[in-house]
Amino acid sequence: MILQWLLRKHWVSAAVAAAMLAAAAGLIDYTDLLRRWNDLYYDFLVRLDTEPAPEDVVIVEIDQRSLNELGSWPWPRTTHARLVEQLTLQKARGIIYDIAFVEPDRHGGGHDQRLVDAIAANGQVALPVFPEAVESGSQLVEVLPFPALAQATNTLGHVDLELSSDGVAREVFLYAGLRSPHWPHLALAGLQAAGQDRPDANAPQLLARANTPHDASVLAWVRRDLVRIPFGGPPGHFKRVSFVDVLQGNLPNDLLSGRLVLVGMAASGLGEIVPTPVSESSDAMSGVEIVAHVLVATRQNRFYHPIERSLQIFTTALLVLLGTLFSYHLLRGKRRLWAAAVACVPLFLSGALLLFSRHWFEPAASFLVFALAYPTWQWGDIRGLNRILRHERRAAKNTLQRLAEAVLKINAGGKVGFMNPAAEQLTEWSAQDALGRQADEVFRAVDEDRGLPFRLPETRRAGTKMPEYWILSGHYGTRRVIRATLGFSTGPDLESPDEFVITFYDVTAERRLTEQLRHLASYDVLTDLPNRSLLNDRLQQAMARAKRQGHLVAIMVSDLDDFKKINDTLGHASGDALLQVIGKRLMQTVRDGDTVARIGGDEFIILIEQLTDTSTAGLIAQKLLEAIHEPLTLDGHQLSVTSSAGLSFFPSDGSETDDLLRCADLAMYSAKDKGGNAFVVYRPTMQQRARERFTLENDLKQAIEKDELRLVYQPFVDLKTERIIGAEALVRWNHPTRGILGAETIVQLAERCRCIVPIGAWVLRTACRRFARWQALYGPPLRIAVNLSPKQLASAAFPKQVEEILEETGMAPAHLELEITEGILMGDAFGERETLRQLAALGIGLTIDDFGTGYSSFSYLKRLPVARLKIDRSFIAELTSNEADEAIVKAILAMAGSLRLSTTAEGVETPDQASILHAIGCEECQGFYYAKPLDEQSYEQLLRRQSPPRPRLRPVPGPAD
C-alpha cells in the first residue's frame, strides 16, 4: 500500500525512473558498447586543440627522393653513420632514430662499426626497442639494436603504439617492457639523450591504466602510464627535410643547429603509417611523426589522461541521475527546450574537461541515456495530450455546431462530409440531405467579380487564388453575398489536396451598409446631390476629356442671397426644405451630362461640360438663376429667392480643381457686391482685388490697436435758428499706405472680417466721451448720432454694452441717437426687434437712416420705438427743380408729423434747398452747405464760436485716448 501510494507521487516515480536510467548508463559505460561514439567525439575535440609546431623539432624523412638517389632499402650502415656525423657537425641538440638496427650490416662489419662510432661520438642518440613474438607465437621477446650499437647508444626507448578498435592511433603508454615497464617511450628517451627530463618525471602517476599479465611466470609485455596523444596538427605538421639533403649538405648550416632531430621512414611501403584523429580520410601519419607529437606533449606535459574506469562509471551514473531529475523538473514547468538541452550537458562537460584540465571523460553513455530520458518523461504527457486531444475533438465538434460562421467539409472525392447548422441555414440544405452529395450541388456559388461557378481546386497553388466574395444561391432560390475562405490538407505529394474546409458567412447586410456609406461619402445628405469629393472627381475627369477633345469646361458657384434671413425668420427646417427645392430645380434645368453639387450651406456648384464657347455657359447660368428666382410656397409663406453666381472656365482660368473653384468663388462674391441676383464671369483683376481686400481686412483687425481709427462729426443744424444742435459721428481710417478711408469702406471690410462689433463699440464709446465733454463746456445739450450695424443688433448683449458705455462716459441716454436702415427693420428677426425695444427703454432715440429708399410698407413705424426719420439725400438733390421730389418730401414730413416723429434732411448743399426745407416744415438738416464732416478740433471751434464755454461747475471729462 505504501509503495503504491509513493508511486502515485510524481516525484517518487521520477526518482525511480532516474535511478534506473543512471544504472543503465553505468552499465553501458562499463561494457564499453559506445567506444566508437566516444572516439568520434574525442577526435572532434582533438581537432579543436591544435597548436603551432615548435621550431626546434625537425623530422628527417627517408622519403622516395632519398631512395631514388641513395638506392633501395636497406642502406649500408655507413649511410646512416654519415647522417649522424652530419647532424653532429651541424650541432643538433639530440637525435631520435625511429629505425631498428637489429641485425648486423650485410655489407660487412666495417659499416656497423662506423655507425657505432658516429653514435658514440654524438652521445645524444636514442634508438627504438620493440616487442616481438617468437616463432611459436606464445612468447614475447624484446628486440634491441645489435649489441655493439646498443652499448654505444645513450638511451633506448620503446615504440609500442596502442591502436583503437577502429585502427586509429590515439593512445600511447609512456613506459613498457618485458615483465616490467622499464623502457620509456622513444620520445622520452630522446629527451633524456638531449639532456632534457620529463617535466613530471618525479610526480606520481595519476589515473594510470596498467596492463599486467595474469600469470607473472609468463614473459609478457607490460605497459603503464596510458595517455592520449594531443596531436598539434594534421600530418605534415612539423618541419620536414629530406634525408638526402642533410647527407649532401644542401641545407643552411643553422637549420638543424640546436634542434631535436627525428629520423624515420616517410616513403610509401617502408614504415608504419597509421590514421590519427587529425588525419583526413586518406591521409595517415608516419610513425616518426607520431613520435614527434609524443615528444612535444612530453616536453610540455600536455597529455590527455583517461579517467579511471571506476570513476568514469560513477561519474556517468551520477550525472545521469541528477540530469534526468532536473530535466523532469523542467518538463513539469513546460520548459521543454531547456529540458532537451540537458542532454547536451555530458558533451559540454567532456569537452571542457579535455580542453581545460586535459582529462578525458567518455560522454556517449550519459548523452544516450539523456536522449532516451526525454521521451520517457514525455510519455506521461503524451498520454495526457491524447486524452486532451479526444476531449478537444469533442469540444471542436460542439463548437462547430454552435459557430455563427458556416463550415462545410468536403472530402477528396468532392462530396460533402460535414456541415454545421449555420451552413444549413445559408445553403438551405439539411445536413442529412447534403451529406454524400457533390459539393457544387450544395454549395452553389458564383464568383462575384467574374461570374464563374465554384469549383474545387486541383492543386494547392490554385487554392490560394480562390476569390473572396461569392453570390450563393440557396436550395430554395435565395441569393446572398457571402465571404468565403478555403482551407485544405494535402496528400503524400504535398501538392494535391485531399480534404477541403469552406468557411463562409453572410455579408449581404454588410454589403448593403457599405454601399450606403459609399453613397454618403460621395453625396450630400440633405439634397442627395454630389458633394465636394465626388465633384472634384468628376471635375478632374471633365478636364481630362476637355483636354483631349479641345472643349471648354465651366464651373458655376451659386450662393443664395440673404439665406440667413430665411433660417432666422422661418427656421432651419424651412431653410433645409428650400435647399432641397433649389437642388431639384437646378437638376431639372441643367443639361444631361452636367453636374449639380452642394458643398455646404446654401452654396451650389454646377459643372458644365462640352462647351465650345463661353457664351453658352452664360446662357445656362442665366436659366439657372431664373429657375431659382421662381416663386414658391414654403410653410404657408410665399417666397421669391435670388442667387449670386460666378463662372470660371478651364483651361483659361486654371488647370487644377482648386484654382477653378477659387476663381468662380471670387466671381460669385463680385456678383454679391453688385447687389446679387446676377452672375459674373471671372476676370484676373478679381484676384488682385481679392488680395487687396484680404490685406485690408487683416490691417483693419489691427487698426484699433495701432490707433489708426478716427472720428469725424457731421453737424446737425436747426433750420429755424441755424444753430448747431448735434452731430453724426462717422468713422475714418487713416491707413498707412492708402490714406483716409471712409465709413462705407470700413463697414464693408469690418463685416467681412467679423470685426464690426469691436469697431462699433469703439465708435460708440469715443463719440459718447467727446459729446459728454462738449455738453459740459458748450451746452445747451447736444445730441450725438451713431450708426449701427446689423451684426451689433444681432447680439443679445448689445443693450447691456450700451448701458455700460453710457455709465462709463457720463453721456445722458436722451442725447444719444442710434441710426439704423430700413432694410434691417424689414428683414429683421424677432431677436433684433427686441434689442431695439430694450435700447428705447434706456431712453435712447432710434433714427431711421436713408428713409424713403427702402420698402414701401411703413408698418414698422408703429410697431417699433422709432423717434426720428432722416430723409435720404436722393430727394434733396433735385428739390429745387423737381416737383415730384418736393412732393415726396412734403409727404414724408406730413407723415412724420402725424406720427409725432422728428425729421432731418440729409445732403443739403445750397441755400435754396435750405430755404425750401424750412418753408415746408422740416426741422433740421445736415450737409455741405453748413459744414463737411469735421475732425474734433474743427467741430469744437464751431461750438466755441457759436457759444462761448460756460463756467465749469464740475470736472469735464478729458479727451479720449
TAWOSUL-V377991 format. One record per pair of residues at least 4 apart in sequence whose C-alpha atoms are under 8 Angstrom apart, sorted by the first residue. I is the first residue (numbers start at 1). J is the second residue. Records with the same first field share a line. If there is no record, write none. Layout:
BEGIN
I: J, J
END
This chain:
BEGIN
1: 5
2: 6
3: 7
4: 8
5: 9
6: 12, 13
7: 12, 13
8: 12, 13
9: 13
10: 14
11: 15
12: 16
13: 17
14: 18, 325, 328
15: 19, 325
16: 20
17: 21
18: 22, 320, 321, 322, 324, 325
19: 23, 321
20: 24
21: 25, 320, 321, 369, 373
22: 26, 316, 317, 318, 319, 320, 321, 369
23: 27, 317
24: 28, 369
25: 29, 316, 317, 320, 365, 366, 369
26: 30, 313, 314, 316, 317, 365
27: 31, 313
28: 32, 33, 34, 365
29: 33, 34, 312, 313, 316, 365
30: 309, 313
34: 38, 364, 365
35: 39
36: 40, 166
37: 41, 364
38: 42, 362, 363, 364
39: 43
40: 44
41: 45
42: 46, 277
43: 47, 277, 278
44: 48, 277
45: 49, 351, 354, 355
46: 50, 230, 231, 277, 278
47: 231, 233, 277, 278
49: 230, 232, 355
50: 230, 231, 232, 233
51: 232, 233
52: 232, 233
53: 57, 232, 233, 237, 238, 239
54: 238, 296
55: 239, 259
56: 258, 259, 260
57: 238, 239, 259, 260, 261, 262, 292
58: 238, 239, 240, 241, 256, 259, 260, 261, 262
59: 238, 239, 240, 241, 261, 262, 263, 264, 288, 289, 292
60: 240, 241, 242, 243, 246, 261, 262, 263, 264
61: 240, 241, 242, 243, 263, 264, 265, 266, 267
62: 66, 67, 242, 243, 244, 263, 264, 265, 266, 267
63: 67, 242, 243, 265, 266, 267, 268
64: 68, 266, 267, 268
65: 69, 242, 244
66: 70, 71, 242, 243, 244
67: 71, 72, 73
68: 72
69: 244
70: 75, 244
71: 75
75: 79, 80
76: 80, 105, 106, 107, 111
77: 81, 105, 111, 112, 114, 115
78: 82, 111, 112, 114, 115
79: 83
80: 84, 115
81: 85, 114, 115, 116, 118, 119
82: 86, 115, 118, 247
83: 87, 243, 246, 247
84: 88, 115, 118, 119, 122
85: 89, 118, 122
86: 90, 246, 247, 249
87: 91, 92, 246, 256
88: 92, 122
90: 253, 254, 256, 257
91: 256, 257, 258
92: 256, 257, 258, 259, 260, 261
93: 124, 194, 257, 258, 259, 260, 261
94: 124, 125, 190, 191, 193, 194, 259, 260, 261
95: 124, 125, 126, 190, 193, 194, 260, 261, 262, 263
96: 125, 126, 127, 186, 187, 190, 260, 261, 262, 263
97: 125, 126, 127, 128, 262, 263, 264
98: 127, 128, 262, 263, 264, 265, 287, 288
99: 127, 128, 263, 264, 265
100: 127, 128, 129, 144, 145
101: 144, 145, 146, 149
102: 143, 144, 145, 146
103: 145, 146
104: 108, 109, 112, 146
105: 109, 111, 112
107: 111
108: 112
109: 113
110: 114
111: 115
112: 116, 149
113: 117
114: 118
115: 119, 149
116: 120, 148, 149, 152, 153
117: 121, 152
118: 122
119: 123, 124, 125, 152, 153
120: 152, 153, 154
123: 153, 154, 193
124: 153, 154, 190, 193, 194, 195
125: 153, 154, 155, 190, 193, 194
126: 153, 154, 155, 156, 157, 186, 189, 190, 193
127: 145, 153, 155, 156, 157, 186
128: 144, 145, 156, 157, 158, 159, 186
129: 142, 143, 144, 145, 156, 157, 158, 159
130: 142, 143, 144, 158, 159, 160
131: 140, 141, 142, 143, 160, 177, 178, 221
132: 140, 141, 142, 143
133: 137, 138, 139, 140, 141
134: 138, 139, 140, 141
139: 218, 219, 220
140: 178, 219, 220, 221
141: 178, 219
142: 177, 178
144: 150
145: 149, 150
146: 150
147: 151
148: 152
149: 153
150: 156
154: 193
155: 189, 190, 192, 193
156: 183, 184, 186, 189
157: 183, 184, 185, 186, 187, 188, 189, 190
158: 175, 176, 177, 183, 184, 185, 186
159: 185, 186, 291
160: 172, 173, 176, 185
161: 169, 171, 172, 173
162: 169, 170, 171, 172, 173
163: 167, 168, 169, 170, 171
164: 168, 169, 170, 171
167: 274, 275
168: 274, 275, 276, 277
169: 274, 275, 276, 277
170: 228, 229, 276, 277
171: 226, 227, 228, 229
172: 226, 227, 228, 229
173: 185, 223, 224, 225, 226, 227
174: 184, 185, 188, 223, 224, 225, 226, 227
175: 181, 182, 183, 184, 185, 223, 224, 225
176: 180, 181, 182, 183, 184, 185, 221, 222, 223, 224
177: 181, 182, 183, 221, 222, 223
178: 182, 219, 220, 221, 222
179: 216, 218, 219, 220, 221, 222
180: 221, 222, 223
181: 221, 222, 223, 224
184: 188, 189
185: 189
186: 190, 291
187: 191, 291, 292, 294, 295, 298
188: 192, 197, 198, 295, 298
189: 193
190: 194, 295
191: 195, 196, 197, 198, 295, 299
192: 196, 197
194: 260
197: 201, 299
198: 298, 299, 301
199: 298, 299, 300, 301
200: 301
205: 225
207: 305, 306, 307, 308
208: 224, 225, 226, 227, 305, 306, 308
209: 224, 225, 226, 308
210: 222, 223, 224, 225, 226
211: 222, 223, 224
212: 222, 223
213: 218, 220, 222
216: 220
226: 305, 306
227: 303, 304, 305, 306
228: 303, 304, 305, 306
229: 293, 294, 297, 303, 304
230: 293, 294, 297, 302, 303, 304
231: 277, 278, 293
232: 237, 293
233: 237, 278
234: 278, 279, 280
235: 278, 279, 283, 284, 285, 289
236: 240
238: 289
241: 245, 246
242: 246
243: 247
244: 248
245: 249, 250, 251
246: 250, 251
251: 255
253: 257
256: 260, 261
262: 288, 292
263: 288
264: 271, 287, 288
265: 270, 271, 272, 286, 287, 288
266: 270, 271, 286
267: 271
271: 286, 287
272: 286, 287
273: 284, 285, 286, 287
274: 284, 285, 286, 287
275: 279, 283, 284, 285
276: 284, 285
279: 283, 284, 285
280: 284
285: 289, 290
286: 290
287: 291
288: 292
289: 293
290: 294
291: 295
292: 296
293: 297
294: 298
295: 299
296: 300
297: 301, 302, 303
298: 302, 303
302: 358
303: 358
304: 354, 358, 359, 360
305: 358, 359, 360
306: 359, 360, 361
307: 311, 312, 359, 360, 361
308: 312
309: 313
310: 314
311: 315
312: 316, 361, 362
313: 317
314: 318
315: 319
316: 320, 363, 365, 366
317: 321, 366
318: 322
319: 323, 346, 366
320: 324, 366, 369, 370
321: 325
322: 326
323: 327, 342, 370
324: 328, 370, 373
325: 329
326: 330, 339
327: 331, 338, 339, 340, 342, 374
328: 332, 339, 377
329: 333
330: 334, 335, 336, 338, 339
331: 335, 336, 339, 377
335: 339
336: 340
337: 341
338: 342
339: 343, 374
340: 344, 371, 374
341: 345
342: 370
343: 367, 368, 370, 371
344: 348, 367
345: 349, 367
346: 350, 363, 364, 366, 367
347: 351, 363, 364, 367
348: 352
349: 353
350: 354, 360, 361, 362, 363
351: 355
352: 356, 357
353: 357, 358, 359, 360, 361
354: 358, 359, 360, 361
363: 367
364: 368
365: 369
366: 370
367: 371
368: 372
369: 373
370: 374
371: 375
372: 376
373: 377
374: 378
375: 379
376: 380
377: 381
378: 382
379: 383
380: 384
381: 385
382: 386
383: 387
384: 388
385: 389
386: 390
387: 391
388: 392
389: 393
390: 394
391: 395
392: 396
393: 397
394: 398
395: 399
396: 400
397: 401
398: 402
399: 403
400: 407, 420
401: 420, 421, 422
402: 420, 421
403: 420, 422
404: 422, 505
405: 422, 423, 503, 504, 505
406: 419, 420, 421, 422, 423, 424, 426, 503, 504, 505
407: 418, 419, 420, 422, 423, 501, 502, 503, 504
408: 416, 417, 418, 419, 420, 423, 501, 502, 503
409: 416, 417, 418, 419, 499, 500, 501, 502
410: 414, 415, 416, 417, 418, 439, 499, 500, 501, 502
411: 415, 416, 417, 498, 499, 500
412: 497, 498, 499, 500
414: 438, 439, 456
415: 435, 436, 437, 438, 439
416: 434, 435, 436, 437, 438, 439
417: 435, 436
418: 431, 435
419: 423, 424, 431
420: 424, 431
421: 425, 431
422: 426
423: 427, 428
424: 428, 429, 430, 431
425: 429
426: 474, 506
427: 442, 443, 444, 472, 473, 474, 475
428: 474, 475, 476
429: 433, 434, 442, 474, 475
430: 434
431: 435
433: 437
434: 442
437: 441, 442
438: 442
439: 443
440: 444, 445, 454, 455
442: 475
443: 454, 472, 473
444: 453, 454, 472, 473, 474
445: 453, 454, 470, 471, 472, 473
446: 451, 452, 453, 454, 470, 471, 472
447: 451, 452, 453, 454, 467, 469, 470, 471
448: 469, 470, 471
456: 463
457: 462, 463, 497
458: 462, 463, 496, 497
459: 463, 495, 496, 497
460: 464, 490, 495, 496, 497
461: 465, 495
462: 466
463: 486
466: 485, 486
468: 483, 484, 485
469: 481, 482, 483, 484
470: 481, 482, 483, 484
471: 479, 480, 481, 482
472: 479, 480, 481, 482
473: 477, 478, 479, 480
474: 478, 479
480: 506, 507, 508
481: 506, 507, 508, 511
482: 504, 505, 506, 507, 508
483: 504, 505, 506, 507
484: 502, 503, 504, 505
485: 502, 503, 504
486: 500, 501, 502, 503
487: 500, 501, 502
488: 497, 498, 499, 500, 501
489: 497, 498, 499, 500
490: 494, 495, 496, 497, 498, 499
491: 495, 496, 497, 498
507: 511
508: 512
509: 513
510: 514
511: 515
512: 516
513: 517
514: 518
515: 519
516: 520
517: 521
518: 522
519: 523
520: 524, 525
521: 533
522: 530, 531, 532, 533, 534
523: 528, 529, 530, 531, 534
524: 528, 529, 530, 531, 597, 598, 599
525: 529
526: 576, 580
527: 579, 580, 583, 598
529: 583, 596, 597, 598
530: 534, 535, 595, 596, 597, 598
531: 535, 597, 598, 599
532: 536, 597, 598, 599
533: 537
534: 538
535: 539, 595, 597
536: 540, 657
537: 541
538: 542
539: 543, 607, 657
540: 544, 656, 657
541: 545
542: 546, 553, 609
543: 547, 553, 650, 655
544: 548
545: 549
546: 550, 551, 552, 553, 609, 610
547: 551
551: 609, 610, 611, 612
552: 609, 610, 611, 612, 613, 614, 649, 650, 651
553: 607, 608, 609, 610, 611, 649, 650, 651
554: 607, 608, 609, 611, 617, 647, 648, 649, 650
555: 605, 606, 607, 608, 647, 648, 649, 660, 661, 664
556: 605, 606, 607, 608, 621, 645, 646, 647, 648, 664
557: 603, 604, 605, 606, 645, 646, 647, 661, 664, 665, 668
558: 603, 604, 605, 606, 643, 644, 645, 646, 668
559: 602, 603, 604, 643, 644, 645, 668
560: 602, 603, 641, 642, 643, 644
561: 641, 642, 643, 644, 672, 676, 677
562: 566
563: 567, 575, 602
564: 568
565: 569, 827, 828, 829
566: 570, 571, 572, 574, 575
567: 571, 572, 573, 574, 575
568: 572, 829
569: 829, 830
570: 574, 575
571: 575
572: 576
573: 577
574: 578, 634, 635
575: 579
576: 580
577: 581, 634
578: 582, 634
579: 583, 602
580: 584
581: 585
582: 586, 628
583: 587, 596, 604
584: 588
585: 589, 627, 628
586: 590, 596, 624, 627, 628
587: 596
589: 623, 624, 627
590: 594, 595, 596, 620, 624
593: 609
594: 606, 607, 608, 609
595: 606, 607, 608
596: 604, 605, 606, 607
597: 604, 605, 606
598: 602, 603, 604, 605
599: 603, 604, 605
600: 604
608: 617
611: 616, 617
612: 616
613: 617
614: 618, 649
615: 619
616: 620
617: 621
618: 622
619: 623
620: 624
621: 625, 645, 679
622: 626, 678, 679
623: 627
624: 628
625: 629, 642, 643, 644, 645, 677, 678
626: 630
628: 641, 642, 643
629: 640, 641, 642, 643
630: 640, 641
631: 638, 639, 640, 641
632: 638, 639, 640
633: 637, 638, 639
634: 638, 639
642: 676, 677
643: 676, 677, 678
644: 668, 669, 671, 672, 676, 677, 678, 679
645: 664, 667, 668, 669, 671, 677, 678, 679, 680
646: 664, 665, 666, 667, 668, 669, 670, 671, 679, 680, 681, 682
647: 663, 664, 667, 668, 679, 680, 681, 682
648: 653, 660, 661, 663, 664, 667, 681, 682
649: 653, 654, 660
650: 654, 655, 660
651: 655
653: 659, 660, 663, 682
654: 659, 660
655: 659, 660
656: 660
657: 661
658: 662
659: 663
660: 664
661: 665
662: 666
663: 667, 682, 687
664: 668, 681, 682
665: 669
666: 670, 682, 686, 687, 690
667: 671, 679, 680, 681, 682, 683, 686
668: 672, 679, 680
669: 673
670: 674, 680, 686
671: 675, 676, 677, 678, 679, 680
672: 676, 677, 678
682: 686
683: 687
684: 688
685: 689
686: 690
687: 691
688: 692
689: 693
690: 694
691: 695
692: 696
693: 697, 749
694: 698
695: 699
696: 700, 749
697: 701, 749, 750, 752, 753
698: 702, 753
699: 703
700: 704, 749, 750
701: 753, 755
702: 706
703: 707, 708, 709, 733
704: 708, 709, 759
708: 733, 734, 735
709: 731, 732, 733, 734
710: 731, 732, 733, 734
711: 729, 730, 731, 732, 763, 767, 935, 936
712: 729, 730, 731, 732, 933, 934, 935, 936
713: 727, 728, 729, 730, 933, 934, 935, 936, 939
714: 727, 728, 729, 730, 926, 927, 931, 932, 933, 934
715: 724, 725, 726, 727, 728, 926, 927, 930, 931, 932, 933
716: 724, 725, 726, 727, 728, 924, 925, 926
717: 722, 723, 724, 725, 726, 924, 925, 926, 930
718: 722, 723, 724, 725, 923, 924, 925
719: 723, 914, 918, 922, 923, 924, 925
720: 918, 923, 924
723: 946
724: 943, 946
725: 781, 782, 783
726: 782, 783, 784, 785
727: 782, 783, 784, 785
728: 784, 785, 786
729: 763, 767, 784, 785, 786, 787
730: 743, 786, 787, 933
731: 742, 743, 746, 763
732: 740, 741, 742, 743, 746
733: 739, 740, 741, 742, 746
734: 738, 739, 740, 741
735: 739, 740, 741
741: 745, 746
742: 746
743: 747
744: 748
745: 749
746: 750
747: 751, 756
748: 752
749: 753
750: 754, 755, 756, 759
751: 755, 756, 791
755: 759
756: 760, 789, 791, 792
757: 761, 791, 792
758: 762
759: 763
760: 764, 788, 789, 792
761: 765
762: 766
763: 767, 786
764: 768, 786, 805
765: 769, 805, 806, 809
766: 770, 960
767: 771, 784, 786
768: 772, 784, 805, 806, 809, 810, 811, 816
769: 773, 809, 810, 811, 957, 959, 960
770: 774, 959, 960
771: 775, 782, 783, 784, 811
772: 776, 809, 810, 811, 812, 957
773: 777, 956, 957, 958, 959
774: 778, 779, 782, 940
775: 779, 780, 781, 782
776: 950, 952, 956
777: 949, 950, 951, 952, 956
778: 943, 944, 947, 948, 949, 950
779: 947, 950
781: 815
782: 815
783: 814, 815, 816, 817
784: 815, 816, 817
785: 816, 817, 818, 819
786: 816, 817, 818, 819
787: 818, 819, 820
788: 792, 793, 818, 819, 820
789: 793, 820
790: 794, 824
791: 795
792: 798
793: 798, 832, 835, 836
794: 831, 832
796: 831, 835
797: 801
798: 802, 835
799: 803, 835, 838, 839
800: 804
801: 805
802: 806
803: 807, 842
804: 808
805: 809
806: 810, 811, 812, 813
807: 811
809: 957
811: 815, 816
812: 816
813: 842, 843, 844
814: 843, 844, 845
815: 844, 845
816: 844, 845
817: 844, 845, 846, 847
818: 844, 845, 846, 847
819: 846, 847, 848, 849
820: 824, 846, 847, 848, 849
821: 825, 848, 849, 850, 851
822: 826, 848, 849, 850, 851, 854, 855
823: 827, 828, 854, 855
824: 828
825: 833, 860
826: 855, 860
828: 832, 833
829: 833
830: 834
831: 835
832: 836
833: 837, 864
834: 838
835: 839
836: 840, 846, 864, 865
837: 841, 864, 865
838: 842
839: 843, 844
840: 844, 845, 846, 865
845: 866, 867, 868
846: 865, 866, 867, 868
847: 866, 867, 868, 869, 870
848: 866, 868, 869, 870
849: 869, 870, 871, 872
850: 870, 871, 872, 873
851: 869, 870, 871, 872
852: 856, 871, 872
853: 872
858: 862
859: 863
860: 864
861: 865, 866
866: 901
867: 901, 902
868: 901, 902, 903, 904
869: 896, 901, 902, 903, 904
870: 903, 904, 905, 906
871: 875, 889, 892, 903, 904, 905, 906
872: 876, 905, 906, 907
873: 877, 905, 906, 907, 908
874: 878
875: 879, 885, 886, 888, 889
876: 885, 905, 906, 907, 908, 913
877: 907, 908
878: 882, 885
879: 883, 885, 886, 913
880: 886, 912, 913, 916
882: 886
883: 887
884: 888
885: 889
886: 890
887: 891
888: 892
889: 893
890: 894, 920
891: 895
892: 896
893: 897, 903, 921, 922
894: 898
895: 899
896: 900, 901, 902, 903
897: 901, 902
902: 923
903: 922, 923, 924
904: 922, 923, 924, 925, 926
905: 922, 924, 925, 926
906: 925, 926, 927
907: 925, 926, 927, 928
908: 913, 914, 925, 926, 927, 928, 929, 930
909: 913, 927, 928, 929, 930
910: 914, 929
911: 915, 929
912: 916
913: 917
914: 918, 925
915: 919
916: 920
917: 921, 922
918: 922, 923
926: 930, 931
927: 931, 932
928: 932
934: 938, 939
935: 939
936: 940
937: 941
938: 942
939: 943
940: 944
941: 945
942: 946
943: 947, 948
944: 948, 949
952: 956
END
